[in-house]
Amino acid sequence: MFFASDNAGPVHPDVMKRVIAANDAHQMPYGKDIIMDEVRNRIRDVFEAPEAAVYLVATGTAANVLALACYTQPWQTTFCSKVAHIQMDECNAPEFYAGGAKLTLIDTEDKMTPAALDAAIAGQTVGNVHGAQPGAVSITQVTERGSVHTLDELRALTAVAKAHNLPVHLDGARFANAQVSLGCTAAEMTWKSGVDVVSFGGTKNGCMGVEAVVFFDPSKAWEFELRRKRGAHLFSKHRFLSAQMAGYLEGDTWLEIARQSNGHAAYLAEGLREKGAEFLHSPDANMIFARWPRSVHQKLHDAGAKYYLWDGLLEGPAEELVAARLVCDWSIGRDNIDAFLSHF
């Protein structure tokens, strides 16, 4: 009954198989391995972007902040939701890697709205030496509250950015979960919707630890290579990153893993609805925010369930409603979900 995070699940066998195979003999280091050629070609095919520049790093934070740093000068600001991952969970890494460029937060509990984004950008006085200049726009997909931007919503946000001549970054730590939820293609959710660079996640979706950064404008490639090396994120034994991504992409394993995770979350969400839980946000992918009585939380914790309480403590009035965040990974299984629900 482990619903704390999709980071906590096991590595998918198809990914692990490629890692083990990569441990045989020798390969050139620092991204010169032959597996990386396979990965680069496969990602270009997936995104229908034959000219895209493709790089691998080991963490989602590195993917996000190195990508953003290529589009944000130290005197600029990145616009994002106040609950974006780059604001909530990256310990000022975006500011650090961009040389002090700040974040301008859009006031929202989940998705940004085009009107709020437009107002925030317009509020930065271009040409005023005393204030931060507009830099990039960053969108989280899946959001930190478990919602998925529709293609129309993405296009509305990128249209605002483009009207102000700003580049757009997509934080796709759960990219596959969002794509499966929308039933669209990777290209439709990125460059066809106005996205300039995407952090294409693998770690949360069955990999050991690998993320791809995909630039649809290849002119940013050399700068990224320099920033990756300077930021200590260029792996010597890079083939083990390449092998993970190769196994992940082979035979559309990445989409099948996401279908399993999303399916488990949908099954859990339906069970919670039947138990009378109240939902805080729409559970569009593999993450659920819901509340139910503290007494049930106490029973679940006593039974060994692992998940995060969101807005309260385990101790207190028994009938008070307390919210929780639940995340399903590919391996959780319906038997664990049924065991979890049996304590309501």
C-alpha positions, -999 to +999 in steps of 0.1 A: +000+000+000+027+025-011+012+056-025+038+082-014+054+088-048+060+072-082+097+079-075+096+051-049+086+022-073+109-004-088+126+000-121+107-015-150+122-048-162+125-036-198+146-007-185+167-028-162+174-053-190+190-026-211+211-013-181+224-048-175+232-052-212+251-019-212+274-032-185+291-056-210+324-045-225+334-009-231+316+022-244+329+057-251+321+081-221+303+115-218+275+108-242+296+094-270+282+059-265+265+042-294+233+037-273+229+075-272+227+075-310+198+051-307+181+073-280+186+105-300+170+090-331+142+075-312+133+107-293+134+126-326+109+101-340+087+103-310+085+141-312+084+142-350+114+166-347+143+154-368+164+185-360+159+184-323+188+185-299+185+157-273+205+154-241+202+132-210+207+140-173+200+120-142+175+142-123+143+162-131+158+192-113+188+192-136+166+188-167+144+217-157+170+242-145+196+236-172+170+239-199+156+271-184+191+286-179+195+284-217+165+307-221+168+330-191+195+356-185+205+366-149+186+399-152+154+381-164+125+363-147+108+330-155+070+330-152+054+300-136+025+288-114+031+294-077+027+257-072+050+247-101+077+222-093+104+247-101+090+269-073+079+243-047+105+215-049+138+226-064+154+246-036+161+277-057+180+257-083+164+276-112+177+309-098+211+293-090+217+278-125+204+309-143+228+331-124+202+347-101+173+351-125+141+352-104+108+334-107+076+354-111+047+334-096+012+333-111-013+332-083-032+299-088-039+267-069-033+245-099-031+256-136-021+290-148-047+309-168-038+329-199-052+361-184-032+358-152+000+350-172-006+379-196-011+403-166+021+390-149+042+394-181+027+429-188+036+438-152+073+435-159+084+468-174+106+461-205+135+484-207+133+495-171+169+490-157+155+488-122+134+457-127+137+421-139+131+417-176+107+390-190+125+357-196+108+324-202+074+308-193+074+274-176+044+251-176+042+219-155+025+189-173+011+169-153+006+198-127+018+194-091-019+190-082-025+161-106-043+179-133-035+178-170-035+208-193-056+201-224-040+209-257-063+240-260-051+252-226-015+247-235-019+266-267-037+294-250-007+298-225+019+295-252+000+321-273+004+346-245+041+338-242+046+342-280+026+375-280+053+388-256+082+371-276+090+347-247+101+311-250+082+283-234+095+254-213+074+224-204+083+205-172+073+170-183+084+149-153+052+130-158+051+137-196+040+101-205+011+102-179-001+134-195+001+122-230-018+090-222-044+111-204-049+133-234-046+106-261-024+129-282+011+127-296+043+140-281+046+165-309+010+178-303+018+184-266+050+202-273+063+221-304+029+219-322+014+237-292+042+263-290+067+247-266+104+254-273+120+230-249+107+200-228+120+181-199+109+146-209+107+125-177+117+089-172+125+085-135+089+088-122+077+064-149+097+033-144+133+044-150+162+042-125+171+079-129+171+096-163+155+126-179+158+139-215+160+175-224+147+181-259+153+214-277+132+220-307+156+249-315+189+231-320+208+265-318+206+260-280+226+227-281+261+240-275+250+263-246+233+234-230+264+212-233+285+239-216+259+244-189+255+207-183+293+202-179+298+234-158+268+223-136+284+189-129+256+169-147+277+154-175+280+117-166+313+099-174+296+065-177+268+081-197+258+048-213+239+038-182+216+069-187+213+060-224+205+024-217+177+034-194+161+057-220+166+032-247+147+005-227+121+031-218+114+040-254+117+006-270+084-008-281+065+022-265+073+008-231+071+043-217+034+047-228+024+013-215+040+021-181+020+053-180-012+036-190-007+012-160+000+040-136-030+061-148-052+031-148-043+023-112-050+059-102-084+058-119-093+026-101-082+041-068-101+073-075-133+054-083-129+034-050-124+066-030-155+082-046-175+052-035-162+056+000-173+093+001-139+110-003-139+146-014-115+155-043-095+187-042-084+186-078-093+166-109-073+133-109-064+134-146-033+112-145-017+092-117-019+116-088-049+121-065-056+148-039-086+139-017-098+142+019-116+119+043-119+116+081-088+115+102-100+083+119-096+065+085-061+080+080-052+066+114-064+031+105-046+033+072-013+043+088-017+016+115-021-009+086+012+003+070-001+025+042+024+050+029+012+084+016+014+121+024-011+140+045-016+173+027-033+197+051-034+183+086-018+160+112-025+124+120-035+134+156-066+154+162-104+151+161-114+117+146-141+130+122-122+160+109-116+158+072-079+157+063-065+158+028-039+134+013-018+131-018-017+096-033+005+087-063+002+055-083+032+039-101+031+011-127+038-016-101+013-009-074-013-035-085-050-036-078-046-060-049-028-032-030-054-007-039-082-030-027-063-035+005-060+002+010-097+008+003-107-020+027-097+002+057-124+028+049 
